[in-house]
Amino acid sequence: SGNTQEDFWFKAKNGLVKTLLEKTCANKKELLILNLGAGTGDDLKILSKFGKNYVIDIDQESLSAIDNTLCAEKKLADACDLPYRDDFFDVVVSFDVFEHIKNDFQAIREVHRVLKSGGVLIFAVPAFQFLFSSHDKALRHFRRYSKKNLKNLLAPFSNIKIFFWNSLLFIPIGIIRLIKKKSEPKVDQINLPVWLKNLFYGLLSIDNFLIRRNLSLHQGLSLVGFCYKKRCL
């Protein structure tokens, strides 16, 4: 992606994806992975090390931009009505998707349906409704989540593990969001000098390091984690 603005962010997010996959799927190979709302597909390289990627998105342009060699299949589809049979996937990955879906409970029901017994959902969503700002409106978010309403959403699953991510930038970015709460919808993008990008990448990597050890700080801009479809007895 060349030297885009958000390089440090994608690099750290890919580190997070890898961390969560290693925690949940370490010894498994050739998994069937559904990438829900893959966007630009920047995490597909990492996911393809664990198995076959099936990609869905509601945006044809995003799908067209995704490298065909990184996925077994791409489908234009809605997360609330997945075009797959029951108990098909080993893993569903959903990064920053549920906040875009009006009926997130229906999307979770569908994820649960297409996962095999013992399959894992790996997720990330934005945290803290009080930070809902022009940035969220520009990205067409319906909500941000608290741990409590995320647990409530994930109720059909078992062994739910939730961590905060992007903790060390929580205060500065949080302040910016609060200041811009009432302004026109606009995605926050700031031109950063290289040293600052490197610093931010380092700070996000600390979160990845903590999560690898089942730890996280007490606040963050995102809630991330994983949960399992109960095994049929």
HUSULJO-V396818 format. One record per backbone hydrogen bond with DSSP energy under -1.0 kcal/mol. NH is the residue of the N-H (numbers start at 0). CO is the residue of the C=O. Records with the same first field share a line. If there is no record, write none. Layout:
NH: CO + CO
//
This chain:
3: 1
6: 3
9: 5
10: 6
11: 7
12: 8
13: 9
14: 10
15: 11
16: 12
17: 13
18: 14
19: 15
20: 16
21: 17
22: 18
23: 19
24: 20
27: 24
30: 49
32: 51
33: 90
34: 53
35: 92
36: 55
37: 55
40: 37
43: 40
46: 42
47: 43
48: 45
49: 46
51: 30
53: 32
54: 72
55: 34
56: 74
62: 58
63: 59
64: 60
65: 62
69: 66
70: 67
71: 52
72: 52
74: 54
76: 56
80: 77
83: 81
86: 112
87: 113
88: 113
89: 31
90: 31
91: 119
92: 33
93: 121
95: 123
99: 96
100: 97
103: 101
106: 102
107: 103
108: 104
109: 105
110: 106
111: 107
112: 108
113: 109
114: 110
115: 88
117: 228
118: 115
119: 89
120: 226
121: 91
122: 224
123: 93
124: 222
126: 220
127: 144
130: 127
131: 128
136: 132
137: 133
138: 134
139: 136
140: 135
141: 98
144: 125
149: 145
150: 146
151: 147
152: 148
153: 149
154: 151
156: 153
157: 227
160: 225
162: 223
164: 221
169: 166
172: 168
173: 169
174: 170
175: 171
176: 172
177: 173
178: 174
179: 175
180: 177
182: 179
196: 192
197: 193
198: 194
199: 195
200: 196
201: 197
202: 198
203: 199
204: 200
205: 201
206: 202
207: 203
208: 204
209: 205
210: 206
211: 207
212: 209
213: 210
214: 209
220: 165
221: 164
222: 124
223: 162
224: 122
225: 160
226: 120
227: 157
228: 118
//
